[in-house]
Every structure is written in structure tokens, then in C-alpha cells.
Amino acid sequence: MIGLIALSAPAHAQAETVGGTIQVAEGAERTPIAGVVIDISLDGEDIGTGTSDDTGIWAVDVPGPGTYQAELDVESLPDGVAPTDPDSTLLDSVIVRAGQNKVIAFRLGEGSVAAANRYKQLGNLFILGLKLGAIIALSAVGLSLIYGVTGLINFAHGELLTFGALMLYFFHVSGGGPGWPLLLAAIPAVILGGLFGGAQDRLLWRPLRKRRIGNIAMMVVSIGLALALRNFFLIIFDGQPRSLRDFAIQDTVDILGIPVVPKTLVIIGASLVILTCVGLFLQKTKTGIAVRAIADNKDLAESSGIDVQSVILSTWILGAGLAALSGVFFGVSESVQYNMGFRLLLLTFAATVLGGLGTAYGAMLGGFVIGIAIEMSTYWIDTELKNALALGLLIVMLLFRPQGLLGRKERLG
């Protein structure tokens, strides 16, 4: 596995930029406009601001390849000039490849600035929330299953997500990999992710359990493991975001009048199918019933003849595989980065606690609630504050329903 990650390490290239020319269309003529401001961001973090010169040209240096967002500051437009389409002021999928000087354009014409279509904006944010919620739910279910059978709060769970994305990059894009199509490359990425989780349990967590190490100490070990893996990924893979080749650029389709990128629908649909299969697995199969029995009462399950250690190993493989799949979808949705799992870890914990710690169905529900709340909130608040709203929602839930949405009350003492 270390060799595969090392082979996926990309070569350094020249600096990347995003830029273009701001001009207003008047029939067949194009007139450059000076002083127009364009903001470039990456996943809600400001990268830089460009201002058009007298020839209308602007450019912003970006830290590397990735999927950026470019927003035109409407207030900086001169009187009598407005976007031909109010929704075109934000380009949320500006894909920059290694060494590329990305050129983008905003369509401007004569007229006054029109109010944005509220229905389209809210509808688009809701769909983006469903996509983010699906990605979080997959990761949260894996975390919840592992906690349910072991009692371990695994802070290295985000690195399982990152590992799946890195394996996808290796099999799909990396010069040292086979260059398979993305859909084919996702299969070994998820399988290896599950095996990576199983290896962690077999080589690290099971020996610690045999030594009767407490959950607090094991949680500290997981923090150290997370730091070690994250820095290892940084050294081998480099710190720049990397884009995938397939489905990078897609034309939108209209769903009830809302423009949607097809891969967003695929991520939502595939996640719902997989989560349904996980639910059926827990309800209908012997292993799934054993998982629920151990989560309910480990000692009683063991006295009933259940091989607890084998079930825990199976749960680790399943939970890590779900985390790796979440990383695959996250990489397809945005870009592949060494710390992408860490960025989602806090939201994964929030979804798990919100739904009910240790309940797989609660983690599913909590993931969608968190995802939709985060994306929908950006209609009213700055994008930099969207994660704070999700954590605020979690705090309110714990104040009024400490057991979570689908958790059950327990008596202590």
C-alpha cells in the first residue's frame, strides 16, 4: 500500500493561474471593462482577488491544481452593465490542471442587475446539500459501526477516507498507475480501503484490546495514528490538490428547472443505494445481526456463541470500505488532497453524534441533516461560517435531546 501511494506522487509543474478578460457585449462588439473584481476561492477558503485592468485582463495565482470557485463582484460593475444571466456571476467548478493557465469568462451585457432566481438558488443549494450529506453519511455510518462494536472513538477515521481517494487517484490518473477509467478504478480503491481498515484492527487495535487498554488511551492512540498517516500522505503525495480526469467537465441538466451536474446525481443516487444495502445487511444477515448484538451487549453476545473478534474485524473492513467510498465520492466531487479526510472528520463526528452515537441509521440521517444545513445556510450567511452553523445545530440537539435523533436514553450510575 505504501508503494502504491508513492507511485501516485505527482511531479511538480509550473505555477497555475485563473484569469480572463472582462468585457461587455454590444452586438458583435466587445468593450473591455476596468476595475471589475473577481474573487477566487477553494472549498470556501479565499485564495485571492483579481481586478481587471484597462484592457479588461485579470489573473489570480492559485496554489495548485484543483476545483476552484470564481465569483464576480456585481457591485464593482459600472452603471448600465449587468450579467446576462444573474446565476452566471458564480462559477463553482473551475477546474485547474497542473501547469495550466485557466481562462474563464463572465457573460456581461447592457442593462441593470437583476435579482437572482431564488428558486434556482435554493434548489441548487439543496441538491448540493444532499450530495454533501450523502458523502458525510457514508463516512459517519462507518465510524458509527466501528464505535458500536468496539467503543473506540477513532480520530484516524478521516485518513481512511483520504486513503480511498488516494487509491482512486493512483489507479485512475497517476503516472505510476494503470490509468483505468474512473468507475473501474473506484473498485480496487474501495476494496483496498476496506483491507487497510482490517489491517489496522488486526495489527494495532486487537492487540491493544487484548491488553485491556482503556478507550481513552486508545482514542489518544488514534489521534497519533491520524497525525502520522496525514503527514505521511503529505510527504508522499504532496500538498497540492489533484483533479481526476473523467467527468471533470460536464454539461448541466435541468431537474425541475434547477441546473445540476450529472455526477452530483450519480453520487446521491449511488450513496442512497449503498446506504440501503447497509441497512438490509444489518437487518437481514447473520453477520449484521451479530454486529447489532455486540453493539448492544458484547459480553452477552460472546456468551451466546458469537465470535466477537471475527465480527469486529468484519465491521472494521465494512466501516473502512464505506469511508474509502466516501473519499472516492468526495474526490470526484471536488479534488484529491492529502488532508481531505481531516476536513470532513469534524462533520462526520457531528453527524454521528447528531443521529445518535453508535446507531448506524442515526448516522445516515445525521449525515443528510448536516449536509443540507451546511449548504442551505450559505444562502443567508457567508460560506466561511457554514460549518459553524452545523456545529451550532449539534449543540442545540445535545441540549434538548442528548441521545441524538435516533439514539435511546440510557441510565447512568
VENWO-V465516 format. One record per residue. N is the residue number from 1. RES is the residue in one letter. PSI is psi in radians with two decimals (none if undefined). BURIAL is I if it has 16 or more other C-alpha atoms within 10 Angstrom, else O. Layout:
BEGIN
n->[N;N]
res->[RES;RES]
psi->[PSI;PSI]
burial->[BURIAL;BURIAL]
END
This chain:
BEGIN
n->[1;2;3;4;5;6;7;8;9;10;11;12;13;14;15;16;17;18;19;20;21;22;23;24;25;26;27;28;29;30;31;32;33;34;35;36;37;38;39;40;41;42;43;44;45;46;47;48;49;50;51;52;53;54;55;56;57;58;59;60;61;62;63;64;65;66;67;68;69;70;71;72;73;74;75;76;77;78;79;80;81;82;83;84;85;86;87;88;89;90;91;92;93;94;95;96;97;98;99;100;101;102;103;104;105;106;107;108;109;110;111;112;113;114;115;116;117;118;119;120;121;122;123;124;125;126;127;128;129;130;131;132;133;134;135;136;137;138;139;140;141;142;143;144;145;146;147;148;149;150;151;152;153;154;155;156;157;158;159;160;161;162;163;164;165;166;167;168;169;170;171;172;173;174;175;176;177;178;179;180;181;182;183;184;185;186;187;188;189;190;191;192;193;194;195;196;197;198;199;200;201;202;203;204;205;206;207;208;209;210;211;212;213;214;215;216;217;218;219;220;221;222;223;224;225;226;227;228;229;230;231;232;233;234;235;236;237;238;239;240;241;242;243;244;245;246;247;248;249;250;251;252;253;254;255;256;257;258;259;260;261;262;263;264;265;266;267;268;269;270;271;272;273;274;275;276;277;278;279;280;281;282;283;284;285;286;287;288;289;290;291;292;293;294;295;296;297;298;299;300;301;302;303;304;305;306;307;308;309;310;311;312;313;314;315;316;317;318;319;320;321;322;323;324;325;326;327;328;329;330;331;332;333;334;335;336;337;338;339;340;341;342;343;344;345;346;347;348;349;350;351;352;353;354;355;356;357;358;359;360;361;362;363;364;365;366;367;368;369;370;371;372;373;374;375;376;377;378;379;380;381;382;383;384;385;386;387;388;389;390;391;392;393;394;395;396;397;398;399;400;401;402;403;404;405;406;407;408;409;410;411;412;413]
res->[M;I;G;L;I;A;L;S;A;P;A;H;A;Q;A;E;T;V;G;G;T;I;Q;V;A;E;G;A;E;R;T;P;I;A;G;V;V;I;D;I;S;L;D;G;E;D;I;G;T;G;T;S;D;D;T;G;I;W;A;V;D;V;P;G;P;G;T;Y;Q;A;E;L;D;V;E;S;L;P;D;G;V;A;P;T;D;P;D;S;T;L;L;D;S;V;I;V;R;A;G;Q;N;K;V;I;A;F;R;L;G;E;G;S;V;A;A;A;N;R;Y;K;Q;L;G;N;L;F;I;L;G;L;K;L;G;A;I;I;A;L;S;A;V;G;L;S;L;I;Y;G;V;T;G;L;I;N;F;A;H;G;E;L;L;T;F;G;A;L;M;L;Y;F;F;H;V;S;G;G;G;P;G;W;P;L;L;L;A;A;I;P;A;V;I;L;G;G;L;F;G;G;A;Q;D;R;L;L;W;R;P;L;R;K;R;R;I;G;N;I;A;M;M;V;V;S;I;G;L;A;L;A;L;R;N;F;F;L;I;I;F;D;G;Q;P;R;S;L;R;D;F;A;I;Q;D;T;V;D;I;L;G;I;P;V;V;P;K;T;L;V;I;I;G;A;S;L;V;I;L;T;C;V;G;L;F;L;Q;K;T;K;T;G;I;A;V;R;A;I;A;D;N;K;D;L;A;E;S;S;G;I;D;V;Q;S;V;I;L;S;T;W;I;L;G;A;G;L;A;A;L;S;G;V;F;F;G;V;S;E;S;V;Q;Y;N;M;G;F;R;L;L;L;L;T;F;A;A;T;V;L;G;G;L;G;T;A;Y;G;A;M;L;G;G;F;V;I;G;I;A;I;E;M;S;T;Y;W;I;D;T;E;L;K;N;A;L;A;L;G;L;L;I;V;M;L;L;F;R;P;Q;G;L;L;G;R;K;E;R;L;G]
psi->[-0.68;-0.70;-0.69;-0.75;-0.70;-0.68;-0.44;-0.06;2.16;2.71;2.64;2.53;3.12;2.91;2.61;2.60;2.78;2.29;-2.98;-2.87;2.21;2.07;2.64;2.40;2.20;1.51;-2.17;-0.12;2.63;2.14;2.10;2.61;2.29;2.70;0.19;2.35;2.34;2.22;2.30;2.30;2.86;1.94;0.73;-0.12;2.25;2.28;-0.74;3.00;2.34;2.56;2.26;2.46;-2.88;-0.41;0.06;0.00;2.45;2.77;2.58;2.24;2.34;2.70;-0.25;-3.05;2.65;-3.13;1.89;2.93;2.32;2.20;2.23;2.22;1.80;-0.55;-0.39;-0.09;2.50;2.83;2.45;0.00;2.36;2.75;2.46;-0.45;2.07;-0.52;-0.18;0.04;-0.26;2.06;1.84;0.07;1.08;1.77;2.11;2.21;2.96;2.22;0.17;2.44;1.62;2.25;2.21;2.86;2.51;2.30;2.03;2.62;-3.13;2.62;-2.98;2.74;2.12;2.69;2.42;2.64;1.87;-0.67;-0.79;-0.73;-0.89;-0.68;-0.74;-0.70;-0.64;-0.73;-0.72;-0.62;-0.68;-0.72;-0.85;-0.70;-0.67;-0.74;-0.77;-0.71;-0.74;-0.80;-0.72;-0.63;-0.77;-0.76;-0.73;-0.69;-0.79;-0.72;-0.69;-0.66;-0.29;-0.36;0.14;2.21;1.74;1.81;-0.14;0.17;-0.61;-0.56;-0.42;-0.67;-0.81;-0.70;-0.74;-0.72;-0.69;-0.68;-0.65;-0.78;-0.71;-0.88;-0.36;-0.82;-0.64;2.49;-0.43;-0.06;3.14;-0.23;0.64;2.76;2.69;-0.76;-0.65;-0.68;-0.46;-0.48;-0.98;-0.47;-0.77;-0.72;-0.84;-0.59;-0.76;-0.73;-0.60;-0.73;-0.72;-0.67;-0.66;-0.79;-0.78;-0.63;-0.38;-1.02;-0.63;-0.79;-0.63;-0.66;-0.68;-0.53;0.02;0.71;2.38;2.82;-0.59;-0.79;-0.70;-0.58;-0.71;-0.69;-0.71;-0.60;-0.79;-0.71;-0.71;-0.78;-0.73;-0.82;-0.72;-0.74;-0.55;-0.78;-0.68;-0.77;-0.76;-0.77;-0.34;2.81;-0.06;2.49;2.52;2.36;2.65;2.74;-0.91;2.48;0.37;-0.68;2.11;2.52;2.51;2.70;2.62;2.18;1.82;0.67;0.10;2.13;2.22;2.42;2.32;-0.65;-0.44;-0.75;-0.66;-0.75;-0.78;-0.85;-0.81;-0.69;-0.74;-0.72;-0.80;-0.71;-0.64;-0.72;-0.66;-0.74;-0.76;-0.65;-0.76;-0.51;-0.59;-0.34;2.74;-0.72;-0.72;-0.72;-0.65;-0.67;-0.80;-0.63;-0.75;-0.70;-0.56;-0.80;1.77;-0.79;-0.75;-0.67;-0.72;-0.68;-0.30;0.02;0.12;2.29;1.64;-0.78;-0.66;-0.70;-0.68;-0.73;-0.76;-0.67;-0.70;-0.75;-0.78;-0.82;-0.72;-0.64;-0.70;-0.69;-0.72;-0.69;-0.68;-0.71;-0.65;-0.85;-0.66;-0.69;-0.70;-0.66;-0.68;-1.63;2.95;2.18;2.74;-0.43;0.35;-0.59;-0.66;-0.63;-0.54;-0.14;-0.81;-0.69;-0.60;-0.77;-0.72;-0.75;-0.70;-0.79;-0.67;-0.73;-0.42;1.92;2.20;-0.04;2.10;-0.73;-0.62;-0.65;-0.68;-0.91;-0.77;-0.64;-0.79;-0.66;-0.79;-0.81;-0.81;-0.72;-0.70;-0.91;-0.72;-0.51;-0.41;-0.17;-0.48;-0.47;2.93;2.58;-0.47;-0.36;0.03;-0.65;-0.54;-0.62;-0.71;-0.74;-0.58;-0.70;-0.69;-0.75;-0.77;-0.74;-0.74;-0.51;-0.68;-0.42;1.41;-0.46;-0.08;3.10;-0.83;0.19;2.98;2.63;2.49;2.59;2.24;2.56;none]
burial->[O;O;O;O;I;O;I;I;I;I;O;O;O;O;O;I;I;I;I;I;I;I;I;I;I;O;O;O;O;O;O;O;I;I;I;I;I;I;I;I;I;I;O;O;O;O;I;O;I;I;I;I;I;O;O;I;I;I;I;I;I;I;O;I;I;I;I;I;I;I;I;I;O;I;O;O;I;O;O;O;I;I;I;I;I;I;O;I;I;O;I;I;I;I;I;I;I;I;O;I;I;I;O;O;O;I;O;I;I;O;O;O;I;O;O;O;O;O;O;O;O;I;I;I;I;I;I;I;I;I;I;I;I;I;I;I;I;I;I;I;I;I;I;I;I;I;I;I;I;I;I;I;I;I;I;I;I;I;I;I;I;I;I;I;I;I;I;I;I;I;I;I;I;I;O;I;I;O;I;I;O;I;O;O;I;I;I;O;I;I;I;I;I;I;I;I;I;I;O;I;I;I;O;O;I;I;O;I;O;O;O;O;O;O;I;O;O;I;I;O;I;I;I;O;I;I;I;O;I;I;O;O;I;I;O;I;I;I;I;I;I;I;I;I;O;O;O;I;O;O;O;O;O;O;O;O;O;I;I;I;I;O;I;I;I;O;I;I;O;O;I;I;O;O;I;O;O;I;O;O;O;I;O;O;O;O;I;I;O;I;I;I;I;I;I;O;O;I;O;O;I;O;O;O;O;I;O;I;O;O;I;I;I;I;I;I;I;I;I;I;I;I;I;I;I;I;I;I;I;I;I;I;I;I;I;I;I;I;I;I;I;I;O;I;I;O;I;I;I;I;I;I;I;I;I;I;I;I;I;I;I;I;I;I;I;I;I;I;I;I;I;I;I;I;I;I;I;I;O;O;O;O;I;O;O;I;I;O;I;I;I;O;I;I;O;O;I;O;O;O;I;I;I;I;I;I;I;O;O;O;O;O;O]
END
